[in-house]
Structure formats: C-alpha cells, structure tokens
Amino acid sequence: MVGEENVSISVADLYTYGFDASIYHRSPEAVVRPRTTEEVSRIVKLARAEGIAIVARGGGTGLCGSAVPLKGGIVMDMTRMDTIKEVRVEDLYCVVEAGVINDKLNERLAPHKFFFPTSPGSGEAATIGGMVATNASGMRAVKYGATRDYVLGLEVVLSDGSIIKTGTRTIKNSSGYQLERLFVGSEGTLGIITEITLRIAPRPKTTAMVMAGFRTLEDAGKCVSKLIATPLLPSATELMDRTCIQAVNKTIDAGLPDCDALCMIEVDGEPELVEKQAEVVLKVVKEIGAISVELTHDPKVMARWTNARKSVMSSLSRFGERLVSVSLADDMAVPISKIPEAVVEFQRIAERNHVIIGTYGHAADGNLHTKMLLDPDSEEAWTNGDKAVSEIFSTVIRLGGTVTGEHGIGISKAPYLKQERPTAIATMLAIKHAMDPDNILNPGKMMEWEGGIIKMLRYPCKDLC
Ligand SMILES: Cc1cc2nc3c(=O)[nH]c(=O)nc-3n(C[C@H](O)[C@H](O)[C@H](O)COP(=O)(O)OP(=O)(O)OC[C@H]3O[C@@H](n4cnc5c(N)ncnc54)[C@H](O)[C@@H]3O)c2cc1C
C-alpha cells in the first residue's frame, strides 16, 4: 500500500518507535509511513478488518505517552505528509498536511509577515497534526490562544477508513456541529488527521522583554497575577524556580540572575504600545519587590533568554548525578490568581515526599510545569514520585485547575482525568465507542486507562503500580 521502503518490522525501528518523549515504552509490531490520505484510508481499512491497533505518530515529542503503542500493532508515522498546500494571507488561513513541522510552517509564513502563534517549546519537531491531536500551545497562549483557536477545518480518516472533511475555510462558521473541535485533543483515539486548515495571524512588529528576579517563588507568582489584573496582556510570561535557574546556568552557562525565582515577561505590538507596556511591566515587578530587573529590546538578548528558558527540561536531567527529569504531573494549569498558592504547595509536597521538583511554565495563562528529578533505578524514588503526583493533582483540582494545560492526557494523567472530570467520562467513552466501535485507534489511553501510572516504564524499574 505504501511501498516496501515505507514499512518496517526491523527490531531497531520497532524499538525506536516504541518511545515518545514520555517515561513509557512499548514496541509496535510494524511501522508504516503513508504519503497520502488515500494510503492512510487503505491502511485503516485493513487494520479494522484484522483487528489491529493503530497509533498515529507525528514528531514523537509528546510528554504523556500518548504516541506509545500500548497494545502493539501499527505505528503510523505521519511525517512524510509534510506539504504546505496553500498560504492565503488575504483570507487569514493556510492548508497543511498533518506531518508539517510547526517551525517549518512559520518559516514559510515569515516573508508574508504572518505566523502560526501557538509556539510550543518543541516547535522544531512537533507536527501540526500532533499539535491538533493534543491541543498544543506554548509561551504565547495567554495572548494568542492554543491550537484549538486556529483550527478552521480538518480532513480526517475515520476508524472504518472513510475520509471526512469538517469545518470551512472561513473565519466564521455556524454550520452545524463543530466536528473539527471534537478531534482537537483527541490524541489519535477518534480518527487520523491528514490535513488541517489553520487560521494564521499577522506577526507583531516589535517585541521587548523584561527579566525580573524575585526573593521567593510566591513573589514571582504574585507578579504574574498582578500583571494580568493591571490590566496588561503580555505575549508571554515565563516563570522559573531556583532549581531550574541553577540547572540552566550550570548546563548552558546562561548567566541568569542568582535568585529564588524569575519571570521573563514579553510584550509585543506596535513600537509605541510596546514601550508603554514595558513601562507598566517595570512598575509592577518593582512594586512586587523584584531584586533584579533588566529590560531589553535587543533580539539577540531576547533569543538568549528564550533559549535559556527552553533549555530547562534538558538541563534538569543534568542537574545531579544519577538523576533524570521525568514528566510526571508536569503540565497542570490553575486559575491565574491561584499560582502563588499552587507553587508554594508544590514545594511543600516535594519536601514531604523527598523528591526534587523544578517548577517553571507559561505562568500568565496559569500553566505550570513541575519536572521531578529522580533516580530511575530506584523503586523508592518512583514510589515517592507517584505519591507526590497524586498530591499535586489533588491540589490542582482543589484550586479549580486542570491536570493538563497543553501536553494532553495519554497515560501519565489518565487516572487524574477521571478525578478532574468525573461527570464527563461516560460521554467521552460513548463518543469513543460510537466513532471507533472496534477500538483500533490508540486503544487503552485516556479514559480507557486502568490502574496507576508507574508502569510500562522506559527505565529498568518497569512496573510498580
Ligand atoms: C522539549 C519539549 C518541549 C515541549 N514544549 C511544549 C509546549 O511548549 N507546549 C505544548 O503544548 N507541548 C509541548 N511539548 C509536548 C509536545 O511537543 C506536544 O504535545 C506536541 O503537540 C506533540 O506533537 P507531535 O507531532 O510530536 O505528536 P506525537 O508526540 O507524535 O503524538 C501526540 C499525540 O497526537 C496523536 N497524533 C499525532 N499525529 C496525529 C494525526 N495526524 N492524527 C491523529 N492523531 C495524531 C498521537 O497518536 C498522540 O496521541 C514539548 C515536548 C518536548 C519534548
């Protein structure tokens, strides 16, 4: 169906395609790399007839195990479907195949002075199909929204192999059920997305950034909610705690200030507006008691700061000997005003459970990342981590938040989805059963997951609970 060179059952390929960027692993039985929607459709029809599981895979950058083939079967690598089919700036949309990489799309839009603003930290590898399937977002969500806000239409292969088109190429559309929204965040469980019509936005003319250091993480949290309430809508507000600052300074010699927490606040727009917004930011950070403040308009300095922030995840793994940074309870979001309370509680939970937690995130939209540093060979470390996760998510749900702001449910948040949305699970399952009655599309994930989250690990301690 796809040519022999685009199918693999070699042990090395199967092993490699058993990972995403999460803590989980399971090898598939075959890897298939289609080039067209028709090929996807034919493969799905065969899989349905034979009862074989299919997991769609984009860049494999997911952090919660959503692209790991739990039941084996086929991993369908979508990255050959990488054509940008249309760019229509006059109509504010573009049409792309599912395997187009986020940064490649932005390179293509740049000469038109447009962009696709969701900007995940993984933009150089994440595909638009994967971003739709997880409702990805990133640093600029507070001002520009998440992937969901840009999906105008989709082409999708359903579990019986039929091809449907949903949505439109118009900015407005009230024509019936907004089915394209149903596939946003569906993590490959309802259909395979092959083509996306995406809204695009004009690129802001100017950008400025303020970096402010604080005595406590709580102060940094207060700064974020005060900025928003001012009112001011920054284009990004990145928060980092002492563990993250030290890790980045040690690993890439970033020269970040020595403090307990820092905020990098970005404002964008017309030059005069940027000046005014930057003044407001400076006033607020000083009122909160920032111990170091720096303002820059220099694109090179901004790129250096942004790179420091983007290096947190990889730097944390080099923080201490034998410790790796794992994505467990790594992506919660709370109402913005609850950030100070949340970060203080996370620190207490870490101390109580003897785990190291590095907290950072896109704080202006309430999204926090807490990476745990643990020795992957130690059962005790995983048990402590598991307990800390449960306490963190209970805190998040008590504060009115969600267990995942942008990475999705997959495996690592599956039990907590049930805790967060107890009244919605039955409806989600009914939709899944109606659209995939033979359960071939990414089976066993999200609301179908049973048991604890410390199992099928990629590390020597494979199954703990
Ligand atoms: C260093 C790093 C930084 C990150 N930063 C961010 C961030 O700032 N914001 C953020 O939101 N995420 C971030 N992530 C997580 C990840 O990049 C996103 O979840 C991204 O959307 C995944 O895209 P992908 O193409 O890699 O999808 P994959 O990991 O391959 O797949 C993710 C899910 O989507 C499904 N899927 C993939 N393609 C399709 C398709 N065509 N049709 C149907 N289902 C499909 C898969 O089955 C799976 O369930 C980060 C990850 C890393 C490693």
Ligand as a Chemical Component Dictionary entry (heavy atoms), coordinates in Angstrom:
data_LIG
# 
_chem_comp.id                   LIG 
_chem_comp.type                 NON-POLYMER 
_chem_comp.pdbx_formal_charge   0 
_chem_comp.three_letter_code    LIG 
# 
loop_
_chem_comp_atom.comp_id 
_chem_comp_atom.atom_id 
_chem_comp_atom.alt_atom_id 
_chem_comp_atom.type_symbol 
_chem_comp_atom.charge 
_chem_comp_atom.model_Cartn_x 
_chem_comp_atom.model_Cartn_y 
_chem_comp_atom.model_Cartn_z 
_chem_comp_atom.pdbx_ordinal 
LIG C1  C1  C 0 11.290 19.745 24.710 1  
LIG C2  C2  C 0 9.788  19.710 24.613 2  
LIG C3  C3  C 0 9.083  20.889 24.783 3  
LIG C4  C4  C 0 7.685  20.868 24.683 4  
LIG N1  N1  N 0 7.004  22.052 24.827 5  
LIG C5  C5  C 0 5.677  22.062 24.648 6  
LIG C6  C6  C 0 4.960  23.298 24.737 7  
LIG O1  O1  O 0 5.515  24.372 24.974 8  
LIG N2  N2  N 0 3.621  23.256 24.536 9  
LIG C7  C7  C 0 2.961  22.076 24.256 10 
LIG O2  O2  O 0 1.748  22.105 24.063 11 
LIG N3  N3  N 0 3.617  20.909 24.195 12 
LIG C8  C8  C 0 4.943  20.862 24.367 13 
LIG N4  N4  N 0 5.608  19.671 24.293 14 
LIG C9  C9  C 0 4.844  18.434 24.056 15 
LIG C10 C10 C 0 4.666  18.059 22.576 16 
LIG O3  O3  O 0 5.631  18.690 21.783 17 
LIG C11 C11 C 0 3.260  18.403 22.066 18 
LIG O4  O4  O 0 2.325  17.591 22.727 19 
LIG C12 C12 C 0 3.093  18.247 20.555 20 
LIG O5  O5  O 0 1.825  18.716 20.195 21 
LIG C13 C13 C 0 3.216  16.816 20.063 22 
LIG O6  O6  O 0 3.317  16.827 18.660 23 
LIG P1  P1  P 0 3.974  15.596 17.895 24 
LIG O7  O7  O 0 3.862  15.851 16.437 25 
LIG O8  O8  O 0 5.326  15.314 18.401 26 
LIG O9  O9  O 0 2.950  14.437 18.306 27 
LIG P2  P2  P 0 3.262  12.976 18.851 28 
LIG O10 O10 O 0 4.009  13.024 20.129 29 
LIG O11 O11 O 0 3.812  12.142 17.765 30 
LIG O12 O12 O 0 1.759  12.495 19.149 31 
LIG C14 C14 C 0 0.992  13.093 20.157 32 
LIG C15 C15 C 0 -0.447 12.560 20.101 33 
LIG O13 O13 O 0 -1.062 13.006 18.904 34 
LIG C16 C16 C 0 -1.523 11.901 18.121 35 
LIG N5  N5  N 0 -1.305 12.253 16.726 36 
LIG C17 C17 C 0 -0.160 12.664 16.134 37 
LIG N6  N6  N 0 -0.379 12.939 14.842 38 
LIG C18 C18 C 0 -1.684 12.672 14.605 39 
LIG C19 C19 C 0 -2.527 12.732 13.462 40 
LIG N7  N7  N 0 -2.058 13.141 12.289 41 
LIG N8  N8  N 0 -3.826 12.374 13.598 42 
LIG C20 C20 C 0 -4.320 11.965 14.787 43 
LIG N9  N9  N 0 -3.581 11.882 15.903 44 
LIG C21 C21 C 0 -2.281 12.239 15.812 45 
LIG C22 C22 C 0 -0.689 10.707 18.592 46 
LIG O14 O14 O 0 -1.376 9.496  18.386 47 
LIG C23 C23 C 0 -0.545 11.033 20.066 48 
LIG O15 O15 O 0 -1.703 10.641 20.740 49 
LIG C24 C24 C 0 7.001  19.646 24.426 50 
LIG C25 C25 C 0 7.739  18.470 24.243 51 
LIG C26 C26 C 0 9.116  18.492 24.359 52 
LIG C27 C27 C 0 9.862  17.207 24.154 53 
# 
loop_
_chem_comp_bond.comp_id 
_chem_comp_bond.atom_id_1 
_chem_comp_bond.atom_id_2 
_chem_comp_bond.value_order 
_chem_comp_bond.pdbx_ordinal 
LIG C1  C2  SING 1  
LIG C2  C3  SING 2  
LIG C2  C26 DOUB 3  
LIG C3  C4  DOUB 4  
LIG C4  N1  SING 5  
LIG C4  C24 SING 6  
LIG N1  C5  DOUB 7  
LIG C5  C6  SING 8  
LIG C5  C8  SING 9  
LIG C6  O1  DOUB 10 
LIG C6  N2  SING 11 
LIG N2  C7  SING 12 
LIG C7  O2  DOUB 13 
LIG C7  N3  SING 14 
LIG N3  C8  DOUB 15 
LIG C8  N4  SING 16 
LIG N4  C9  SING 17 
LIG N4  C24 SING 18 
LIG C9  C10 SING 19 
LIG C10 O3  SING 20 
LIG C10 C11 SING 21 
LIG C11 O4  SING 22 
LIG C11 C12 SING 23 
LIG C12 O5  SING 24 
LIG C12 C13 SING 25 
LIG C13 O6  SING 26 
LIG O6  P1  SING 27 
LIG P1  O7  DOUB 28 
LIG P1  O8  SING 29 
LIG P1  O9  SING 30 
LIG O9  P2  SING 31 
LIG P2  O10 DOUB 32 
LIG P2  O11 SING 33 
LIG P2  O12 SING 34 
LIG O12 C14 SING 35 
LIG C14 C15 SING 36 
LIG C15 O13 SING 37 
LIG C15 C23 SING 38 
LIG O13 C16 SING 39 
LIG C16 N5  SING 40 
LIG C16 C22 SING 41 
LIG N5  C17 SING 42 
LIG N5  C21 SING 43 
LIG C17 N6  DOUB 44 
LIG N6  C18 SING 45 
LIG C18 C19 SING 46 
LIG C18 C21 DOUB 47 
LIG C19 N7  SING 48 
LIG C19 N8  DOUB 49 
LIG N8  C20 SING 50 
LIG C20 N9  DOUB 51 
LIG N9  C21 SING 52 
LIG C22 O14 SING 53 
LIG C22 C23 SING 54 
LIG C23 O15 SING 55 
LIG C24 C25 DOUB 56 
LIG C25 C26 SING 57 
LIG C26 C27 SING 58 
# 
